[in-house]
Amino acid sequence: MIQAKITNDLSVGDRRPLTLIGGPLLIESEEYTLEMAEAINVICQHLGVQLIFKSSFDKANRSTVNSSRGLSLQEGMRILQKVKDTFRIPVLTDIHEPWQAEIVAEVVDIIQIPALLCRQTDLLLAAAATELPVSVKKGQFLAPWDMKNVVKKLEDGGATNILTMERGTSFGYGGLVVDFRSLSQMRSLGYPVIFDITNSLEKLKDADTPQNKLEEQHQSMSHLARAAAAVGCDGFFVEIGKSSEVNSNSGTNRISVDDLEEFLKPILSIRETLVDRVF
């Protein structure tokens, strides 16, 4: 039986409901974060989906130094604590440096390691040392079986509740592909697997990208999610925003909260056909 215990009331894995890890890309303000958390939580409760709310206090890997990176660590943690207190849902955020782990652990229920940092030993050990569950994304430069070394570092650091996350593999310049065999290969390491819909569709695009290509990319979100559900993953990660934010300028690999329920329904239907199967 493969499971990871996130809180006393929520576990991810075999015989557990579908888990959604989702929320806005950045913690932009208290008002906006609470508004989004409430809307997402209502949908997940209605569908019987387990929600782990995710948003970042800092995006340290932006492409330019002038890009918006979010609020401070202290303000971000204050707002995530407000989300927990208000809606009684687990929260997750990512860290980029080892010293952040101890501070973040005072608030969050699970710490996430970004894909580009998944082999950073000190970062992994710092996250494990908090004794919290750890979610770690497979680097787009790794084969799925290479995640065994990442998981081993977390285990050596004392982590016992681990989620691994698939987010695609580099294919030439500016593109990613998803090999769905990786879900079962990573799950064979003994921990639940989450499929990152948003970042699996990440690609470099310029101002001349045709609108129809952007719409095609957005449609691909549903295709990839349904395929992952059919293979048998334990949950999904997706960035969620307001309808006004989901456009060609902000990126189409983000789901509008208004579309979230209809997006999840086919995934749940596919999972129902596998209900008697231990993945």
C-alpha positions as a printed NumPy array, in Angstrom:
array([[  0.   ,   0.   ,   0.   ],
       [  1.569,   3.273,  -1.14 ],
       [  0.492,   6.326,   0.828],
       [  1.952,   9.554,   2.201],
       [  0.389,  11.114,   5.293],
       [  0.157,  14.889,   4.891],
       [ -1.986,  15.747,   7.921],
       [ -3.997,  13.745,  10.442],
       [ -6.996,  14.092,   8.137],
       [ -5.404,  13.798,   4.697],
       [ -3.295,  11.093,   3.097],
       [ -2.344,  10.742,  -0.566],
       [ -2.074,   7.408,  -2.38 ],
       [ -3.766,   4.032,  -2.644],
       [ -7.461,   3.916,  -1.732],
       [ -7.491,   7.667,  -1.157],
       [ -9.558,  10.281,  -3.048],
       [ -7.983,  12.249,  -5.847],
       [ -5.709,  15.001,  -4.535],
       [ -5.454,  18.443,  -6.135],
       [ -2.453,  20.61 ,  -5.352],
       [ -3.362,  24.006,  -6.713],
       [ -3.616,  27.723,  -6.342],
       [ -2.259,  30.981,  -7.764],
       [  1.329,  31.13 ,  -8.98 ],
       [  2.253,  33.833,  -6.471],
       [  0.962,  35.084,  -3.136],
       [  0.112,  38.541,  -4.445],
       [ -2.055,  39.796,  -1.583],
       [ -4.062,  38.495,   1.35 ],
       [ -7.392,  39.383,  -0.265],
       [ -6.617,  37.663,  -3.567],
       [ -5.127,  34.55 ,  -1.954],
       [ -8.093,  34.067,   0.38 ],
       [-10.543,  34.637,  -2.465],
       [ -8.883,  31.982,  -4.592],
       [ -8.504,  29.518,  -1.721],
       [-12.211,  29.796,  -0.899],
       [-13.332,  29.32 ,  -4.506],
       [-11.068,  26.312,  -5.094],
       [-12.026,  24.749,  -1.774],
       [-15.756,  24.977,  -2.534],
       [-15.254,  23.148,  -5.841],
       [-13.074,  20.431,  -4.305],
       [-15.533,  19.829,  -1.469],
       [-18.383,  19.548,  -3.962],
       [-16.486,  16.957,  -6.034],
       [-14.939,  15.034,  -3.142],
       [-11.403,  15.998,  -4.155],
       [ -8.716,  16.434,  -1.503],
       [ -7.23 ,  19.934,  -1.732],
       [ -3.728,  21.039,  -0.819],
       [ -3.53 ,  24.78 ,  -1.453],
       [ -0.292,  25.899,  -3.085],
       [  1.121,  29.333,  -3.761],
       [  4.652,  30.74 ,  -3.722],
       [  6.019,  33.537,  -1.559],
       [  8.902,  33.923,  -4.023],
       [  9.627,  32.769,  -7.563],
       [ 13.403,  32.761,  -7.459],
       [ 13.874,  31.27 , -10.928],
       [ 12.278,  34.011, -13.017],
       [ 13.774,  34.535, -16.473],
       [ 14.688,  38.188, -15.862],
       [ 15.819,  40.106, -12.795],
       [ 12.942,  42.57 , -13.212],
       [ 10.178,  39.944, -13.191],
       [  7.712,  39.982, -10.304],
       [  8.798,  37.551,  -7.591],
       [  6.037,  37.89 ,  -5.027],
       [  5.93 ,  38.965,  -1.41 ],
       [  8.477,  38.48 ,   1.346],
       [  8.909,  35.163,   3.134],
       [  7.388,  36.533,   6.35 ],
       [  4.357,  38.066,   4.609],
       [  3.826,  34.988,   2.507],
       [  3.802,  32.764,   5.581],
       [  1.384,  35.087,   7.358],
       [ -1.067,  34.821,   4.47 ],
       [ -0.733,  31.032,   4.157],
       [ -1.416,  30.748,   7.876],
       [ -4.571,  32.803,   7.301],
       [ -5.622,  30.351,   4.586],
       [ -5.147,  27.423,   6.992],
       [ -7.002,  29.109,   9.826],
       [ -9.891,  30.261,   7.646],
       [-10.573,  27.188,   5.503],
       [ -8.941,  24.348,   7.473],
       [ -7.078,  23.066,   4.433],
       [ -3.416,  21.982,   4.172],
       [ -1.021,  24.391,   2.494],
       [  2.16 ,  23.883,   0.489],
       [  4.884,  26.189,  -0.744],
       [  8.285,  25.78 ,  -2.335],
       [ 11.703,  26.693,  -0.993],
       [ 14.859,  27.616,  -2.864],
       [ 17.477,  27.803,  -0.128],
       [ 18.138,  25.498,   2.86 ],
       [ 17.71 ,  28.239,   5.491],
       [ 14.099,  28.796,   4.369],
       [ 13.   ,  25.291,   5.364],
       [ 12.837,  25.846,   9.115],
       [ 10.884,  29.1  ,   8.77 ],
       [  8.419,  27.717,   6.237],
       [  7.882,  24.584,   8.348],
       [  6.288,  26.689,  11.092],
       [  3.266,  27.224,   8.807],
       [  3.012,  24.796,   5.898],
       [  1.923,  21.173,   5.96 ],
       [  4.202,  20.094,   3.121],
       [  7.385,  21.566,   1.615],
       [  8.036,  21.456,  -2.108],
       [ 11.391,  21.247,  -3.887],
       [ 11.405,  22.844,  -7.376],
       [ 12.393,  20.741, -10.372],
       [ 15.575,  22.664, -11.127],
       [ 16.756,  22.146,  -7.537],
       [ 15.742,  18.51 ,  -7.083],
       [ 19.351,  17.268,  -6.832],
       [ 20.525,  19.924,  -4.366],
       [ 21.575,  17.786,  -1.413],
       [ 21.589,  20.523,   1.228],
       [ 18.114,  21.692,   0.185],
       [ 16.695,  18.172,   0.305],
       [ 18.24 ,  17.45 ,   3.693],
       [ 16.99 ,  20.752,   5.114],
       [ 13.448,  19.953,   3.997],
       [ 13.673,  16.428,   5.405],
       [ 15.013,  17.736,   8.716],
       [ 11.748,  19.609,   9.356],
       [ 10.021,  16.197,   9.646],
       [  7.253,  17.491,   7.382],
       [  6.104,  15.702,   4.239],
       [  8.145,  16.719,   1.199],
       [  7.013,  17.029,  -2.41 ],
       [  9.842,  16.969,  -4.941],
       [  9.488,  17.619,  -8.655],
       [ 11.438,  15.513, -11.102],
       [ 13.908,  17.767, -12.895],
       [ 13.146,  18.113, -16.578],
       [ 16.73 ,  16.987, -17.152],
       [ 16.29 ,  13.643, -15.312],
       [ 15.052,  10.237, -16.331],
       [ 12.306,   8.951, -14.003],
       [ 14.557,   6.221, -12.593],
       [ 17.104,   8.885, -11.597],
       [ 14.623,  10.026,  -8.958],
       [ 15.69 ,   7.085,  -6.806],
       [ 18.761,   9.077,  -5.74 ],
       [ 16.625,  12.115,  -4.925],
       [ 14.263,  10.019,  -2.83 ],
       [ 17.189,   8.301,  -1.118],
       [ 18.594,  11.669,  -0.015],
       [ 15.238,  12.579,   1.527],
       [ 15.019,   9.215,   3.26 ],
       [ 18.569,   9.575,   4.577],
       [ 17.532,  12.965,   5.956],
       [ 14.645,  11.374,   7.849],
       [ 11.705,  12.047,   5.512],
       [  9.045,   9.331,   5.607],
       [  6.153,  11.001,   3.753],
       [  7.257,  11.896,   0.248],
       [  5.461,  12.874,  -2.952],
       [  7.271,  12.75 ,  -6.29 ],
       [  6.007,  14.915,  -9.116],
       [  6.268,  14.502, -12.892],
       [  6.558,  17.735, -14.893],
       [  7.828,  16.585, -18.293],
       [ 11.268,  16.083, -19.799],
       [ 13.315,  18.501, -21.904],
       [ 12.954,  17.884, -25.62 ],
       [ 15.338,  20.058, -27.583],
       [ 15.181,  23.797, -26.946],
       [ 12.105,  25.273, -25.322],
       [  9.94 ,  22.164, -25.329],
       [  8.874,  19.372, -22.972],
       [  7.41 ,  15.937, -23.54 ],
       [  5.628,  13.674, -21.055],
       [  6.433,   9.979, -21.06 ],
       [  3.534,   8.507, -19.114],
       [  5.594,   5.433, -18.282],
       [  7.42 ,   7.711, -15.843],
       [  4.395,   7.788, -13.515],
       [  4.589,   4.071, -12.763],
       [  8.391,   4.112, -12.823],
       [  8.526,   6.844, -10.194],
       [  5.752,   5.21 ,  -8.176],
       [  7.842,   2.043,  -8.001],
       [ 10.094,   3.991,  -5.61 ],
       [  7.37 ,   3.458,  -3.004],
       [  5.708,   6.867,  -2.816],
       [  2.653,   8.529,  -4.397],
       [  3.087,  10.359,  -7.686],
       [  1.572,  13.712,  -8.644],
       [  1.27 ,  14.898, -12.241],
       [  2.16 ,  18.574, -12.763],
       [ -0.172,  19.654, -15.556],
       [  0.881,  23.288, -15.654],
       [  4.628,  22.892, -15.955],
       [  4.45 ,  19.871, -18.243],
       [  3.125,  22.322, -20.836],
       [  5.679,  25.004, -20.135],
       [  7.392,  26.192, -23.277],
       [  9.229,  29.245, -24.47 ],
       [  7.063,  31.506, -26.59 ],
       [  7.485,  34.958, -28.022],
       [  5.118,  37.744, -28.885],
       [  4.606,  36.304, -32.386],
       [  3.188,  32.984, -31.198],
       [ -0.131,  32.535, -33.07 ],
       [ -3.248,  32.662, -30.913],
       [ -4.466,  29.322, -32.261],
       [ -1.263,  27.672, -31.022],
       [ -1.807,  29.121, -27.542],
       [ -5.376,  27.792, -27.532],
       [ -4.109,  24.388, -28.658],
       [ -1.65 ,  24.38 , -25.771],
       [ -4.471,  25.133, -23.328],
       [ -6.588,  22.317, -24.755],
       [ -3.645,  19.974, -24.23 ],
       [ -4.018,  20.424, -20.472],
       [ -7.161,  18.308, -20.471],
       [ -5.604,  15.71 , -22.768],
       [ -2.531,  15.24 , -20.576],
       [ -4.559,  15.196, -17.356],
       [ -6.908,  12.496, -18.663],
       [ -3.996,  10.39 , -19.877],
       [ -2.301,  10.627, -16.476],
       [ -5.546,   9.667, -14.745],
       [ -5.858,   6.615, -16.982],
       [ -2.287,   5.527, -16.232],
       [ -3.004,   5.942, -12.532],
       [ -1.51 ,   8.852, -10.633],
       [ -2.436,   9.946,  -7.127],
       [ -3.091,  13.594,  -7.792],
       [ -2.533,  16.639,  -9.946],
       [ -0.838,  19.989,  -9.614],
       [ -2.183,  22.972, -11.521],
       [ -1.904,  26.739, -11.29 ],
       [ -5.33 ,  28.334, -10.943],
       [ -6.312,  31.934, -11.567],
       [ -9.272,  34.145, -12.314],
       [-10.795,  34.045, -15.789],
       [ -9.389,  37.482, -16.556],
       [ -5.871,  36.143, -15.918],
       [ -6.105,  33.101, -18.175],
       [ -5.243,  34.591, -21.545],
       [ -2.484,  34.623, -24.126],
       [ -0.511,  37.256, -22.238],
       [ -0.446,  35.511, -18.869],
       [  0.046,  32.03 , -20.299],
       [ -2.498,  29.403, -21.232],
       [ -1.158,  26.595, -19.071],
       [ -3.153,  27.947, -16.149],
       [ -6.75 ,  26.981, -15.369],
       [ -9.487,  29.472, -14.669],
       [-11.198,  28.802, -11.37 ],
       [-14.476,  29.123, -13.276],
       [-13.452,  26.139, -15.434],
       [-11.946,  24.032, -12.667],
       [-15.   ,  21.892, -11.883],
       [-15.561,  20.906, -15.516],
       [-11.842,  20.226, -15.863],
       [-11.842,  17.823, -12.909],
       [-15.013,  15.886, -13.722],
       [-13.562,  13.754, -16.578],
       [-10.511,  12.988, -14.461],
       [-12.743,  11.737, -11.669],
       [-14.775,   9.646, -14.115],
       [-11.626,   7.958, -15.379],
       [-10.466,   7.271, -11.835],
       [-13.821,   5.676, -10.99 ],
       [-13.113,   2.975, -13.551],
       [ -9.897,   2.183, -11.658],
       [-11.403,   2.337,  -8.17 ],
       [-10.672,  -1.31 ,  -7.391],
       [ -7.123,  -1.087,  -8.608],
       [ -4.176,  -0.402,  -6.318],
       [ -1.878,   1.584,  -8.592]])
